[in-house]
């Protein structure tokens, strides 16, 4: 590799570092301003996410493990497929932000979510107190509840 290419790569990495720091700061700011349901373990899902379907198949067992937190599901997109994905869930297991807040809530959650499935637990004030990336198990749900203590 020539010195010119190496210099360009190092310069690009330095620019990326500052962009990443700015993005993380914006993510923290956005999280502070959104309203999430208090005392909830929120499963973030989408119809294109195969492991998300697996989580939904075990939602009752996950809800028992998450007690005393309420377990609810948020689809991370608005589409007919997303609505069909959660259509079989009882209303108390679903959560949809107010229409005016949907885009900002999803953007804030995407900013802390490396991928789906992803779960966030909220405290009594609706602040995120624990989170987990990857498929949620009963054991992991118990740990999230303990982290929110």
TIRO-2110 file (N, C-alpha, C; in Angstrom, 1 decimal):
// TIRO-2110
0.9, -1.2, 0.0, N, 1, A
0.0, 0.0, 0.0, CA, 1, A
0.9, 1.2, 0.0, C, 1, A
0.6, 2.2, -0.8, N, 2, A
1.4, 3.4, -0.9, CA, 2, A
1.1, 4.3, 0.3, C, 2, A
2.0, 5.2, 0.5, N, 3, A
1.9, 6.2, 1.7, CA, 3, A
0.7, 7.0, 1.5, C, 3, A
0.3, 7.4, 0.2, N, 4, A
-0.8, 8.2, 0.0, CA, 4, A
-2.1, 7.6, 0.4, C, 4, A
-2.3, 6.3, 0.1, N, 5, A
-3.5, 5.6, 0.5, CA, 5, A
-3.5, 5.4, 2.0, C, 5, A
-2.4, 5.1, 2.7, N, 6, A
-2.4, 5.0, 4.1, CA, 6, A
-2.8, 6.3, 4.8, C, 6, A
-2.3, 7.4, 4.3, N, 7, A
-2.6, 8.7, 4.8, CA, 7, A
-4.1, 9.0, 4.7, C, 7, A
-4.7, 8.6, 3.5, N, 8, A
-6.2, 8.8, 3.3, CA, 8, A
-7.0, 8.0, 4.3, C, 8, A
-6.6, 6.8, 4.5, N, 9, A
-7.3, 5.9, 5.4, CA, 9, A
-7.3, 6.4, 6.8, C, 9, A
-6.1, 6.8, 7.3, N, 10, A
-6.0, 7.4, 8.6, CA, 10, A
-6.8, 8.7, 8.8, C, 10, A
-6.8, 9.5, 7.7, N, 11, A
-7.6, 10.7, 7.8, CA, 11, A
-9.1, 10.4, 7.8, C, 11, A
-9.5, 9.4, 7.1, N, 12, A
-11.0, 9.0, 7.1, CA, 12, A
-11.3, 8.4, 8.4, C, 12, A
-10.5, 7.6, 9.0, N, 13, A
-10.8, 7.0, 10.3, CA, 13, A
-10.9, 8.1, 11.4, C, 13, A
-10.1, 9.1, 11.3, N, 14, A
-10.2, 10.3, 12.3, CA, 14, A
-11.5, 11.0, 12.1, C, 14, A
-11.9, 11.2, 10.9, N, 15, A
-13.2, 11.9, 10.6, CA, 15, A
-14.4, 11.0, 11.1, C, 15, A
-14.3, 9.7, 10.9, N, 16, A
-15.3, 8.8, 11.4, CA, 16, A
-15.4, 8.8, 12.9, C, 16, A
-14.3, 8.9, 13.6, N, 17, A
-14.3, 9.0, 15.0, CA, 17, A
-15.1, 10.1, 15.5, C, 17, A
-14.9, 11.3, 15.0, N, 18, A
-15.6, 12.5, 15.4, CA, 18, A
-17.1, 12.4, 15.0, C, 18, A
-17.4, 11.8, 13.9, N, 19, A
-18.8, 11.6, 13.5, CA, 19, A
-19.5, 10.7, 14.5, C, 19, A
-18.8, 9.6, 14.9, N, 20, A
-19.3, 8.7, 15.9, CA, 20, A
-19.6, 9.3, 17.2, C, 20, A
-18.7, 10.2, 17.7, N, 21, A
-18.9, 10.9, 18.9, CA, 21, A
-20.1, 11.8, 18.9, C, 21, A
-20.2, 12.5, 17.8, N, 22, A
-21.4, 13.4, 17.6, CA, 22, A
-22.7, 12.6, 17.6, C, 22, A
-22.7, 11.5, 16.9, N, 23, A
-23.9, 10.6, 16.8, CA, 23, A
-24.2, 10.1, 18.2, C, 23, A
-23.2, 9.7, 19.0, N, 24, A
-23.5, 9.2, 20.3, CA, 24, A
-24.1, 10.3, 21.2, C, 24, A
-23.6, 11.5, 21.1, N, 25, A
-24.1, 12.6, 21.9, CA, 25, A
-25.6, 12.9, 21.5, C, 25, A
-25.9, 12.8, 20.2, N, 26, A
-27.3, 13.0, 19.8, CA, 26, A
-28.2, 11.9, 20.2, C, 26, A
-27.7, 10.7, 20.3, N, 27, A
-28.5, 9.6, 20.7, CA, 27, A
-28.8, 9.8, 22.2, C, 27, A
-27.9, 10.2, 23.0, N, 28, A
-28.2, 10.4, 24.4, CA, 28, A
-29.2, 11.5, 24.6, C, 28, A
-29.1, 12.6, 23.8, N, 29, A
-30.0, 13.7, 23.9, CA, 29, A
-31.4, 13.2, 23.5, C, 29, A
-31.5, 12.4, 22.4, N, 30, A
-32.8, 12.0, 21.9, CA, 30, A
-33.5, 11.1, 22.9, C, 30, A
-32.7, 10.2, 23.5, N, 31, A
-33.3, 9.3, 24.5, CA, 31, A
-33.9, 10.0, 25.7, C, 31, A
-33.3, 11.1, 26.1, N, 32, A
-33.8, 11.9, 27.2, CA, 32, A
-35.2, 12.5, 26.9, C, 32, A
-35.5, 12.8, 25.6, N, 33, A
-36.7, 13.5, 25.3, CA, 33, A
-37.8, 12.7, 24.9, C, 33, A
-37.7, 11.4, 24.8, N, 34, A
-38.8, 10.5, 24.4, CA, 34, A
-39.5, 10.0, 25.6, C, 34, A
-40.8, 9.6, 25.4, N, 35, A
-41.6, 9.0, 26.4, CA, 35, A
-41.8, 7.6, 26.1, C, 35, A
-41.3, 6.7, 27.0, N, 36, A
-41.5, 5.3, 26.9, CA, 36, A
-42.4, 4.9, 28.0, C, 36, A
-43.1, 3.7, 27.9, N, 37, A
-44.0, 3.3, 28.9, CA, 37, A
-43.2, 2.9, 30.2, C, 37, A
-43.6, 3.4, 31.4, N, 38, A
-42.9, 3.1, 32.6, CA, 38, A
-43.1, 1.7, 33.0, C, 38, A
-42.1, 1.1, 33.7, N, 39, A
-42.1, -0.2, 34.3, CA, 39, A
-42.4, -1.3, 33.2, C, 39, A
-41.6, -1.2, 32.1, N, 40, A
-41.9, -2.1, 31.0, CA, 40, A
-40.6, -2.7, 30.4, C, 40, A
-40.8, -3.9, 30.0, N, 41, A
-39.7, -4.6, 29.2, CA, 41, A
-40.3, -4.5, 27.8, C, 41, A
-39.6, -3.7, 26.9, N, 42, A
-40.1, -3.5, 25.6, CA, 42, A
-39.3, -4.3, 24.6, C, 42, A
-39.9, -5.1, 23.8, N, 43, A
-39.3, -5.9, 22.8, CA, 43, A
-39.4, -5.1, 21.5, C, 43, A
-38.3, -4.8, 20.9, N, 44, A
-38.2, -4.1, 19.6, CA, 44, A
-38.1, -5.1, 18.5, C, 44, A
-39.1, -5.1, 17.6, N, 45, A
-39.1, -6.2, 16.5, CA, 45, A
-39.5, -5.6, 15.2, C, 45, A
-39.2, -6.3, 14.1, N, 46, A
-39.6, -6.0, 12.8, CA, 46, A
-39.9, -7.3, 12.0, C, 46, A
-40.8, -7.2, 11.0, N, 47, A
-41.1, -8.4, 10.3, CA, 47, A
-40.0, -9.1, 9.5, C, 47, A
-39.0, -8.3, 9.1, N, 48, A
-37.9, -8.9, 8.4, CA, 48, A
-36.8, -9.5, 9.3, C, 48, A
-37.0, -9.5, 10.6, N, 49, A
-36.1, -10.0, 11.6, CA, 49, A
-36.5, -11.4, 12.0, C, 49, A
-35.9, -12.4, 11.5, N, 50, A
-36.3, -13.8, 11.8, CA, 50, A
-36.2, -14.1, 13.3, C, 50, A
-35.2, -13.7, 14.0, N, 51, A
-35.2, -14.0, 15.5, CA, 51, A
-36.3, -13.3, 16.2, C, 51, A
-36.8, -12.2, 15.7, N, 52, A
-37.9, -11.5, 16.4, CA, 52, A
-39.2, -12.4, 16.4, C, 52, A
-39.4, -13.1, 15.3, N, 53, A
-40.5, -14.0, 15.3, CA, 53, A
-40.4, -15.1, 16.4, C, 53, A
-39.2, -15.5, 16.6, N, 54, A
-38.9, -16.5, 17.7, CA, 54, A
-39.3, -16.0, 19.0, C, 54, A
-38.9, -14.7, 19.3, N, 55, A
-39.3, -14.1, 20.5, CA, 55, A
-40.8, -14.0, 20.7, C, 55, A
-41.5, -13.6, 19.7, N, 56, A
-42.9, -13.5, 19.8, CA, 56, A
-43.6, -14.8, 20.0, C, 56, A
-43.0, -15.9, 19.6, N, 57, A
-43.5, -17.3, 19.8, CA, 57, A
-43.5, -17.6, 21.3, C, 57, A
-42.6, -16.9, 22.1, N, 58, A
-42.5, -17.2, 23.5, CA, 58, A
-42.8, -16.0, 24.4, C, 58, A
-43.7, -15.2, 23.9, N, 59, A
-44.0, -13.9, 24.6, CA, 59, A
-44.6, -14.2, 26.0, C, 59, A
-45.5, -15.2, 26.1, N, 60, A
-46.1, -15.4, 27.4, CA, 60, A
-45.1, -15.8, 28.5, C, 60, A
-44.1, -16.7, 28.1, N, 61, A
-43.1, -17.1, 29.0, CA, 61, A
-42.2, -16.0, 29.4, C, 61, A
-41.9, -15.1, 28.4, N, 62, A
-41.0, -14.0, 28.6, CA, 62, A
-41.7, -13.0, 29.5, C, 62, A
-43.0, -12.8, 29.4, N, 63, A
-43.8, -11.9, 30.2, CA, 63, A
-43.8, -12.4, 31.7, C, 63, A
-43.9, -13.7, 31.9, N, 64, A
-43.8, -14.2, 33.3, CA, 64, A
-42.4, -13.9, 33.9, C, 64, A
-41.4, -14.1, 33.1, N, 65, A
-40.0, -13.9, 33.6, CA, 65, A
-39.8, -12.4, 33.8, C, 65, A
-40.4, -11.6, 33.1, N, 66, A
-40.2, -10.1, 33.2, CA, 66, A
-40.9, -9.5, 34.4, C, 66, A
-41.9, -10.2, 35.0, N, 67, A
-42.6, -9.6, 36.1, CA, 67, A
-41.7, -9.1, 37.2, C, 67, A
-41.9, -8.0, 37.8, N, 68, A
-43.1, -7.2, 37.8, CA, 68, A
-43.2, -6.2, 36.6, C, 68, A
-42.2, -6.2, 35.7, N, 69, A
-42.3, -5.3, 34.5, CA, 69, A
-43.3, -5.8, 33.6, C, 69, A
-44.0, -4.9, 32.9, N, 70, A
-45.0, -5.3, 31.9, CA, 70, A
-44.2, -5.6, 30.6, C, 70, A
-44.5, -6.7, 29.9, N, 71, A
-43.8, -6.9, 28.7, CA, 71, A
-44.7, -6.4, 27.5, C, 71, A
-44.1, -5.6, 26.7, N, 72, A
-44.8, -5.1, 25.5, CA, 72, A
-43.9, -5.1, 24.3, C, 72, A
-44.6, -5.1, 23.1, N, 73, A
-43.9, -5.2, 21.9, CA, 73, A
-44.1, -4.0, 21.1, C, 73, A
-43.0, -3.5, 20.5, N, 74, A
-43.0, -2.3, 19.6, CA, 74, A
-42.4, -2.7, 18.3, C, 74, A
-43.2, -2.6, 17.2, N, 75, A
-42.6, -2.8, 15.9, CA, 75, A
-41.9, -1.6, 15.4, C, 75, A
-40.7, -1.8, 14.9, N, 76, A
-39.8, -0.7, 14.5, CA, 76, A
-40.1, -0.1, 13.1, C, 76, A
-41.2, -0.5, 12.6, N, 77, A
-41.6, 0.1, 11.3, CA, 77, A
-43.2, 0.1, 11.2, C, 77, A
-43.7, 1.0, 10.4, N, 78, A
-45.1, 1.1, 10.1, CA, 78, A
-45.4, 0.4, 8.8, C, 78, A
-45.9, -0.8, 8.8, N, 79, A
-46.3, -1.4, 7.5, CA, 79, A
-47.3, -2.5, 7.8, C, 79, A
-48.0, -2.9, 6.8, N, 80, A
-49.0, -4.0, 6.9, CA, 80, A
-48.3, -5.2, 7.5, C, 80, A
-47.1, -5.5, 7.1, N, 81, A
-46.4, -6.7, 7.6, CA, 81, A
-46.2, -6.6, 9.1, C, 81, A
-45.8, -5.4, 9.5, N, 82, A
-45.5, -5.2, 11.0, CA, 82, A
-46.8, -5.3, 11.8, C, 82, A
-47.9, -4.8, 11.3, N, 83, A
-49.2, -4.9, 12.0, CA, 83, A
-49.6, -6.3, 12.0, C, 83, A
-49.4, -7.1, 10.9, N, 84, A
-49.8, -8.5, 10.9, CA, 84, A
-48.9, -9.3, 11.9, C, 84, A
-47.7, -8.9, 12.1, N, 85, A
-46.7, -9.6, 13.0, CA, 85, A
-47.3, -9.6, 14.4, C, 85, A
-47.9, -8.5, 14.8, N, 86, A
-48.3, -8.4, 16.2, CA, 86, A
-49.8, -8.5, 16.3, C, 86, A
-50.5, -8.8, 15.3, N, 87, A
-52.0, -8.9, 15.3, CA, 87, A
-52.5, -10.0, 16.3, C, 87, A
-51.7, -11.0, 16.5, N, 88, A
-52.1, -12.1, 17.4, CA, 88, A
-51.9, -11.8, 18.8, C, 88, A
-51.2, -10.7, 19.1, N, 89, A
-50.9, -10.4, 20.5, CA, 89, A
-52.0, -9.7, 21.1, C, 89, A
-52.3, -9.9, 22.4, N, 90, A
-53.4, -9.1, 23.1, CA, 90, A
-52.9, -7.7, 23.1, C, 90, A
-53.9, -6.8, 23.2, N, 91, A
-53.5, -5.3, 23.2, CA, 91, A
-52.6, -4.9, 24.3, C, 91, A
-52.7, -5.6, 25.5, N, 92, A
-51.8, -5.2, 26.6, CA, 92, A
-50.4, -5.6, 26.4, C, 92, A
-50.1, -6.4, 25.3, N, 93, A
-48.7, -6.8, 25.0, CA, 93, A
-48.2, -6.0, 23.9, C, 93, A
-48.9, -5.0, 23.3, N, 94, A
-48.5, -4.2, 22.3, CA, 94, A
-48.3, -2.8, 22.8, C, 94, A
-47.3, -2.1, 22.2, N, 95, A
-47.2, -0.6, 22.5, CA, 95, A
-46.9, 0.1, 21.2, C, 95, A
-47.6, 1.1, 21.0, N, 96, A
-47.4, 2.0, 19.9, CA, 96, A
-47.4, 3.4, 20.4, C, 96, A
-46.3, 4.2, 20.1, N, 97, A
-46.2, 5.6, 20.6, CA, 97, A
-47.4, 6.4, 19.9, C, 97, A
-47.7, 7.5, 20.5, N, 98, A
-48.6, 8.4, 19.9, CA, 98, A
-48.2, 8.7, 18.5, C, 98, A
-49.1, 8.9, 17.6, N, 99, A
-48.8, 9.2, 16.2, CA, 99, A
-47.8, 10.3, 16.0, C, 99, A
-47.9, 11.4, 16.7, N, 100, A
-47.0, 12.5, 16.6, CA, 100, A
-45.6, 12.2, 17.1, C, 100, A
-45.5, 11.2, 17.9, N, 101, A
-44.2, 10.8, 18.5, CA, 101, A
-43.5, 9.6, 17.9, C, 101, A
-44.2, 8.9, 17.0, N, 102, A
-43.7, 7.6, 16.5, CA, 102, A
-42.3, 7.7, 15.9, C, 102, A
-42.2, 8.7, 15.0, N, 103, A
-40.9, 8.8, 14.3, CA, 103, A
-39.8, 9.1, 15.2, C, 103, A
-40.0, 10.0, 16.2, N, 104, A
-38.9, 10.4, 17.1, CA, 104, A
-38.6, 9.3, 18.1, C, 104, A
-39.6, 8.5, 18.5, N, 105, A
-39.4, 7.4, 19.5, CA, 105, A
-38.6, 6.3, 18.7, C, 105, A
-39.0, 6.0, 17.5, N, 106, A
-38.2, 5.0, 16.8, CA, 106, A
-36.8, 5.4, 16.5, C, 106, A
-36.6, 6.7, 16.1, N, 107, A
-35.3, 7.2, 15.8, CA, 107, A
-34.4, 7.1, 17.1, C, 107, A
-35.0, 7.5, 18.2, N, 108, A
-34.2, 7.4, 19.5, CA, 108, A
-33.8, 6.0, 19.8, C, 108, A
-34.8, 5.1, 19.6, N, 109, A
-34.5, 3.7, 19.9, CA, 109, A
-33.5, 3.1, 18.9, C, 109, A
-33.6, 3.4, 17.6, N, 110, A
-32.7, 2.9, 16.7, CA, 110, A
-31.3, 3.4, 17.0, C, 110, A
-31.2, 4.6, 17.6, N, 111, A
-29.8, 5.2, 17.9, CA, 111, A
-29.1, 4.4, 19.0, C, 111, A
-29.8, 3.6, 19.8, N, 112, A
-29.2, 2.8, 20.8, CA, 112, A
-29.2, 1.3, 20.5, C, 112, A
-29.8, 1.0, 19.3, N, 113, A
-30.0, -0.4, 18.9, CA, 113, A
-29.0, -0.8, 17.8, C, 113, A
-28.1, -1.7, 18.1, N, 114, A
-27.2, -2.2, 17.1, CA, 114, A
-27.9, -3.0, 16.0, C, 114, A
-29.0, -3.6, 16.4, N, 115, A
-29.7, -4.5, 15.5, CA, 115, A
-30.9, -5.1, 16.2, C, 115, A
-31.7, -5.9, 15.5, N, 116, A
-32.8, -6.5, 16.1, CA, 116, A
-32.6, -8.0, 16.1, C, 116, A
-33.2, -8.7, 17.1, N, 117, A
-34.1, -8.2, 18.1, CA, 117, A
-33.3, -7.4, 19.2, C, 117, A
-34.0, -6.5, 19.9, N, 118, A
-33.4, -5.7, 20.9, CA, 118, A
-34.4, -5.5, 22.0, C, 118, A
-34.0, -5.4, 23.2, N, 119, A
-35.0, -5.2, 24.3, CA, 119, A
-34.5, -4.1, 25.2, C, 119, A
-35.4, -3.2, 25.6, N, 120, A
-35.1, -2.2, 26.6, CA, 120, A
-36.1, -2.3, 27.8, C, 120, A
-35.5, -2.1, 29.0, N, 121, A
-36.4, -2.1, 30.2, CA, 121, A
-36.4, -0.7, 30.7, C, 121, A
-37.6, -0.3, 31.2, N, 122, A
-37.8, 1.1, 31.7, CA, 122, A
-38.1, 1.0, 33.2, C, 122, A
-37.7, 2.1, 33.9, N, 123, A
-38.0, 2.2, 35.3, CA, 123, A
-39.4, 2.9, 35.4, C, 123, A
-39.7, 3.2, 36.7, N, 124, A
-41.1, 3.7, 37.0, CA, 124, A
-41.3, 5.1, 36.3, C, 124, A
-40.2, 5.8, 35.9, N, 125, A
-40.4, 7.1, 35.2, CA, 125, A
-40.3, 6.9, 33.7, C, 125, A
-40.2, 5.7, 33.2, N, 126, A
-40.1, 5.5, 31.7, CA, 126, A
-38.7, 5.7, 31.1, C, 126, A
-37.7, 5.8, 32.0, N, 127, A
-36.3, 5.9, 31.6, CA, 127, A
-35.7, 4.5, 31.3, C, 127, A
-34.9, 4.4, 30.3, N, 128, A
-34.2, 3.1, 30.1, CA, 128, A
-33.2, 2.8, 31.2, C, 128, A
-33.4, 1.6, 31.8, N, 129, A
-32.5, 1.2, 32.9, CA, 129, A
-31.7, 0.0, 32.6, C, 129, A
-32.1, -0.7, 31.5, N, 130, A
-31.3, -1.9, 31.1, CA, 130, A
-31.7, -2.2, 29.6, C, 130, A
-30.8, -2.8, 28.9, N, 131, A
-31.0, -3.2, 27.5, CA, 131, A
-30.3, -4.4, 27.2, C, 131, A
-30.8, -5.1, 26.1, N, 132, A
-30.1, -6.3, 25.7, CA, 132, A
-30.3, -6.5, 24.2, C, 132, A
-29.2, -6.7, 23.5, N, 133, A
-29.1, -7.0, 22.1, CA, 133, A
-29.2, -8.5, 21.8, C, 133, A
-30.0, -8.9, 20.9, N, 134, A
-30.1, -10.3, 20.6, CA, 134, A
-31.4, -10.9, 21.1, C, 134, A
-31.7, -12.1, 20.8, N, 135, A
-32.9, -12.8, 21.2, CA, 135, A
-33.0, -12.8, 22.7, C, 135, A
-34.2, -12.5, 23.2, N, 136, A
-34.4, -12.5, 24.6, CA, 136, A
-34.8, -13.9, 25.1, C, 136, A
-34.2, -14.3, 26.2, N, 137, A
-34.6, -15.6, 26.9, CA, 137, A
-35.2, -15.2, 28.2, C, 137, A
-35.8, -16.2, 28.8, N, 138, A
-36.4, -16.0, 30.2, CA, 138, A
-35.3, -15.6, 31.2, C, 138, A
-34.1, -16.3, 31.1, N, 139, A
-33.0, -16.0, 32.0, CA, 139, A
-32.6, -14.5, 31.8, C, 139, A
-32.5, -14.1, 30.5, N, 140, A
-32.0, -12.7, 30.3, CA, 140, A
-33.0, -11.7, 30.7, C, 140, A
-34.3, -12.0, 30.6, N, 141, A
-35.4, -11.2, 31.0, CA, 141, A
-35.3, -11.0, 32.5, C, 141, A
-35.0, -12.0, 33.3, N, 142, A
-34.8, -11.9, 34.7, CA, 142, A
-33.7, -11.0, 35.1, C, 142, A
-32.6, -11.1, 34.3, N, 143, A
-31.4, -10.2, 34.6, CA, 143, A
-31.7, -8.7, 34.3, C, 143, A
-32.5, -8.5, 33.2, N, 144, A
-32.9, -7.1, 32.9, CA, 144, A
-33.7, -6.5, 34.1, C, 144, A
-34.6, -7.4, 34.6, N, 145, A
-35.5, -6.9, 35.7, CA, 145, A
-34.6, -6.6, 36.9, C, 145, A
-33.6, -7.4, 37.2, N, 146, A
-32.7, -7.2, 38.3, CA, 146, A
-31.9, -5.9, 38.1, C, 146, A
-31.4, -5.7, 36.9, N, 147, A
-30.7, -4.5, 36.6, CA, 147, A
-31.5, -3.2, 36.8, C, 147, A
-32.8, -3.3, 36.6, N, 148, A
-33.6, -2.1, 36.9, CA, 148, A
-34.0, -2.0, 38.3, C, 148, A
-33.8, -3.1, 39.1, N, 149, A
-34.0, -3.1, 40.5, CA, 149, A
-34.9, -2.2, 41.1, C, 149, A
END
